[in-house]
Amino acid sequence: MKRVIFAVTAILMMLGQTALASEGNNIRIAAGPSLFYDSMNQEAGAGGYLDLGYRLTPSVAIELHGAMSDSFGVDNDLTRGDASVRLLTLGGRYMSDMGDASSGYISMGVGVLEIEAEEMPSGSDDTRSGGVARFGVGVDFPITSQFGVTCGAGFNRGFGATDEVILFDFTTGLFCTF
């Protein structure tokens, strides 16, 4: 998972070098805390997220979204207790001005979801990886032309080996563009 994050970040940075020379604020980075909620188990877990985006047009961007939560209560055939949940998606974002300086967005992506059980007998495989589809909405509130606050919510649905996972996430954080 760390190799994938590094590779995609490197690709976005290389693509951004040519854009920075001529266009301006095409790259967006956002990070902050997130809260995951599993409605099936009524469990919540705190974590963090990181978004990397590259603006293609004034209202469309490609986006890499990564999030994780430790000590999240998961009840499935892998674990009946706490687990770490990590996801990484690649997708798009559609942005729309809201009349004032703020802008709303809708994001969609597909990627990888990994569950790692915290308490497993030694010798047991404590990790399961599968696919995930993500749909999110949110609002950006700029403070300056390159810095601001963002908040949003997302729906994450696992598929494949993680098809039993349905998570909601709530995020808030800071973003910068360059």
C-alpha positions as CSV (number, residue, x, y, z in Angstrom):
1,M,0.0,0.0,0.0
2,K,2.8,2.4,0.8
3,R,4.5,1.7,-2.5
4,V,1.3,2.5,-4.4
5,I,0.9,5.8,-2.5
6,F,4.5,6.7,-3.3
7,A,4.2,5.9,-7.0
8,V,1.0,7.8,-7.5
9,T,2.3,10.8,-5.6
10,A,5.5,10.8,-7.8
11,I,3.4,10.6,-10.9
12,L,1.1,13.5,-9.8
13,M,4.2,15.6,-8.9
14,M,5.8,15.0,-12.3
15,L,2.5,15.9,-14.1
16,G,2.3,19.0,-11.9
17,Q,5.7,20.3,-12.8
18,T,4.6,21.3,-16.4
19,A,1.3,22.7,-15.1
20,L,3.0,24.8,-12.5
21,A,5.1,26.6,-15.1
22,S,2.1,27.9,-17.0
23,E,-1.3,27.5,-15.3
24,G,-1.1,28.3,-11.6
25,N,-3.3,26.6,-8.9
26,N,-3.7,23.1,-10.4
27,I,-2.5,20.9,-7.5
28,R,-4.5,20.6,-4.3
29,I,-3.4,18.8,-1.1
30,A,-5.8,18.4,1.8
31,A,-5.2,16.5,5.1
32,G,-6.9,16.2,8.4
33,P,-8.8,14.0,10.9
34,S,-11.5,11.7,9.8
35,L,-14.2,9.7,11.6
36,F,-15.3,6.3,10.2
37,Y,-18.7,4.9,11.1
38,D,-19.9,1.4,10.4
39,S,-23.7,1.4,10.5
40,M,-24.0,-2.4,10.6
41,N,-22.0,-2.7,13.9
42,Q,-22.7,0.8,15.2
43,E,-19.0,1.3,15.6
44,A,-16.9,4.4,15.0
45,G,-13.2,4.9,14.7
46,A,-11.0,8.0,14.4
47,G,-8.2,8.4,11.9
48,G,-6.8,10.6,9.3
49,Y,-6.9,11.3,5.5
50,L,-4.9,12.8,2.7
51,D,-6.1,14.0,-0.7
52,L,-3.9,14.8,-3.6
53,G,-5.6,16.3,-6.6
54,Y,-4.7,17.7,-10.0
55,R,-7.1,20.1,-11.7
56,L,-7.8,19.2,-15.4
57,T,-10.4,22.0,-16.1
58,P,-11.9,24.7,-13.8
59,S,-14.5,22.3,-12.5
60,V,-12.9,18.8,-12.9
61,A,-9.9,17.2,-11.2
62,I,-8.4,13.8,-10.8
63,E,-7.9,12.8,-7.1
64,L,-6.1,10.3,-5.0
65,H,-7.8,9.8,-1.6
66,G,-6.1,7.9,1.2
67,A,-7.5,7.3,4.7
68,M,-6.9,5.1,7.7
69,S,-8.3,4.4,11.1
70,D,-6.7,2.4,13.9
71,S,-8.6,0.4,16.6
72,F,-11.8,0.3,14.6
73,G,-14.4,-2.3,15.7
74,V,-14.9,-4.8,12.9
75,D,-17.1,-7.9,13.2
76,N,-16.5,-10.4,10.3
77,D,-14.9,-13.8,9.7
78,L,-11.4,-12.2,10.0
79,T,-11.9,-10.6,13.4
80,R,-14.4,-10.1,16.2
81,G,-12.6,-7.1,17.7
82,D,-10.5,-4.1,16.8
83,A,-8.8,-3.8,13.4
84,S,-7.0,-1.2,11.4
85,V,-8.8,0.0,8.3
86,R,-7.0,1.6,5.4
87,L,-8.2,2.6,2.0
88,L,-6.7,4.2,-1.1
89,T,-8.8,5.3,-4.1
90,L,-8.1,7.0,-7.4
91,G,-11.0,8.9,-9.0
92,G,-12.4,12.3,-10.0
93,R,-13.8,15.4,-8.4
94,Y,-16.4,17.8,-9.8
95,M,-16.4,21.3,-8.2
96,S,-19.1,24.0,-8.4
97,D,-19.0,27.5,-7.0
98,M,-21.6,28.3,-4.4
99,G,-22.0,32.0,-5.1
100,D,-19.6,33.2,-2.4
101,A,-15.9,32.2,-2.2
102,S,-16.7,28.6,-1.2
103,S,-17.2,25.7,-3.6
104,G,-19.0,22.4,-3.3
105,Y,-17.7,19.2,-4.7
106,I,-18.7,15.6,-5.5
107,S,-16.0,13.0,-5.7
108,M,-16.0,9.4,-6.8
109,G,-13.2,6.8,-6.9
110,V,-12.3,3.1,-6.9
111,G,-9.3,1.5,-5.1
112,V,-8.1,-0.8,-2.4
113,L,-9.4,-1.5,1.1
114,E,-7.3,-3.3,3.7
115,I,-8.4,-4.6,7.0
116,E,-5.7,-5.7,9.5
117,A,-6.9,-7.5,12.7
118,E,-5.1,-6.4,15.9
119,E,-5.7,-9.6,18.0
120,M,-5.1,-12.8,16.1
121,P,-3.4,-16.0,17.1
122,S,0.2,-16.2,16.0
123,G,0.7,-17.9,12.6
124,S,-2.8,-16.7,11.4
125,D,-3.1,-14.3,8.4
126,D,-4.4,-11.1,10.0
127,T,-4.8,-9.0,6.8
128,R,-7.4,-9.0,4.1
129,S,-7.4,-6.7,1.0
130,G,-10.1,-6.1,-1.4
131,G,-11.7,-3.4,-3.6
132,V,-13.6,-0.3,-2.5
133,A,-15.8,2.2,-4.3
134,R,-16.1,5.7,-2.7
135,F,-18.6,8.5,-3.2
136,G,-18.1,11.8,-1.4
137,V,-19.5,15.3,-1.1
138,G,-18.1,18.3,0.7
139,V,-17.4,22.0,0.7
140,D,-14.2,24.0,0.5
141,F,-13.9,27.4,2.3
142,P,-10.9,29.3,1.1
143,I,-9.1,31.6,3.6
144,T,-6.6,32.9,1.1
145,S,-6.2,32.2,-2.6
146,Q,-4.1,29.2,-1.8
147,F,-5.1,28.0,1.6
148,G,-8.4,27.0,3.2
149,V,-10.6,24.7,5.3
150,T,-12.6,21.7,3.8
151,C,-15.2,19.4,5.3
152,G,-17.0,16.5,3.7
153,A,-18.7,13.1,4.0
154,G,-18.2,9.9,2.1
155,F,-19.7,6.5,1.5
156,N,-17.3,3.6,1.1
157,R,-18.4,0.2,-0.2
158,G,-16.1,-2.8,-0.2
159,F,-16.2,-5.4,-2.9
160,G,-14.3,-8.6,-3.6
161,A,-12.6,-10.0,-0.5
162,T,-14.0,-7.0,1.5
163,D,-17.6,-7.0,0.3
164,E,-19.0,-7.1,3.8
165,V,-17.5,-3.6,4.6
166,I,-19.7,-0.5,4.3
167,L,-18.3,2.6,5.9
168,F,-19.3,6.2,6.2
169,D,-16.6,8.8,6.7
170,F,-16.7,12.3,7.9
171,T,-13.7,14.6,7.3
172,T,-12.5,18.0,8.1
173,G,-9.1,19.5,7.3
174,L,-6.9,22.1,5.8
175,F,-6.1,22.4,2.1
176,C,-3.6,24.2,0.0
177,T,-3.3,24.8,-3.7
178,F,-0.3,25.6,-5.8
